[in-house]
Amino acid sequence: MIKGNNMIMRKASTLAGLLLLLQFHFSSALAAAEMVAPDVMLKQTSDEVIAIIKDKREQLEKDPSLVYDLVHEYILPHLDEVTIAKLALGKNWRDASREQKIEFINEFRNLLIRTYGKSLSEFSDQEINYFPVQLKEGDERVVVKSEVIQPGGPSIPVSYRMRIKDDAWKVYDLSIDGVSLVTSYRGTFDQEVRKGGIEGLLKYLKEKNTKKVAS
């Protein structure tokens, strides 16, 4: 009787495990099916932000700092902040303490908010055209290409390097006219680290962010 009960328990345990695997597989497949394509997500986000900028142009001119709220609400959720920070800090990431890494990510986030905010505040009659991407099954990284069309001027190519994180496509680098944002920052950060170490870099970022808030 005991032997029979043990066999039943083993079968029940195996069945439960299979059900959990099936449920996990179904949840993963459902998440993948519901995931917005990277080029579609970028277009939807930019269209929404541009519409808000046009609608609230007067308010933004009176209080330019409001554009930071737009970046925080609409753009930041689509960035892989940790990966961007690690790539921008480069080889210096492994030399930073846990506390320094956290502080760097926070200060770097503030810098990105202000950088994007400045670009948005200067946005007027430009248009952004996103080129469709062809995703293959299992792709977890992709480059989305686009162009900023300027009235009376040449188009500016912009490409976004993206990866899947937390069941969504996130940007971890972008290149403007062939120049990588991450690479540009890495060069600047390397110089600051050589001059004053990680603490020197953190001080540099804090001062830069403070100046941008005040300006």
Buried (B, 14 or more C-beta within 10 A) or exposed (E): EEEEEEEEEEEEEEEEEEEEEEEEEEEEEEEEEEBEBBBBBBBBBBEEBBEBBEEBEEEBEEEBEBBBEBBBEBBBEBBBBBBBBBBBBBEBBEEBEEEBBEBBBBBBBBBBBBBBBBEBBEBEEBEBEBEEBEEEEEEEEBEBBBBBBEEEEEBBBBBBBBBBBEEBBBBBBBBBEEEBBBEEBBEEBBEBBEEEBBEBBBBBBBEBBEEBEEE
